[in-house]
Amino acid sequence: MNMKKMVFVNLPVSDMQRSINFYEALGFKQNKDFSDENGAGMMWDDSIWIMLLTHDFYRTFLRDHQLADTTKVSGSLTAFSMESIDAVKEFAQIAKDNGGDFYHVKIDIPEDQMYELEVKDPDGNMLSVDWMKM
């Protein structure tokens, strides 16, 4: 039996409702079947989800690791591809308009081949949104 692959990005958040509102503004839909006081399942599509987890619940998965202060330390950078440069810019602007921020990193690839913006959510979790000419 071939099961469809799915991606779940788990993010620690300090204010659940603020984070739900932020990700809904970016186009994610909350799945109430996978949401409670500890976390919220936010679907971008059927195979890509962001799981927003309270700090206490997130810690239950860390064993001997400490929870990073994501406003100061980055432990990962999750990248999502978009259909166009304009879509990348729109995603980043929506993030900024809803309590996040973004910036552009100049890399040694022509922008007509690849365009990328780094997006921070209100907790400092990092997402990289990009378009690549395929």
Secondary structure, DSSP 8 states (H G I E B T S, - for coil): ------EEEEEEES-HHHHHHHHHHTT-EEEEEEESSSEEEEESSSSEEEEEEEHHHHHTTTTT-----TTT--S--EEEE-SSHHHHHHHHHHHHHTT-EEE----SS-TTTEEEEEEE-TT--EEEEEEE--
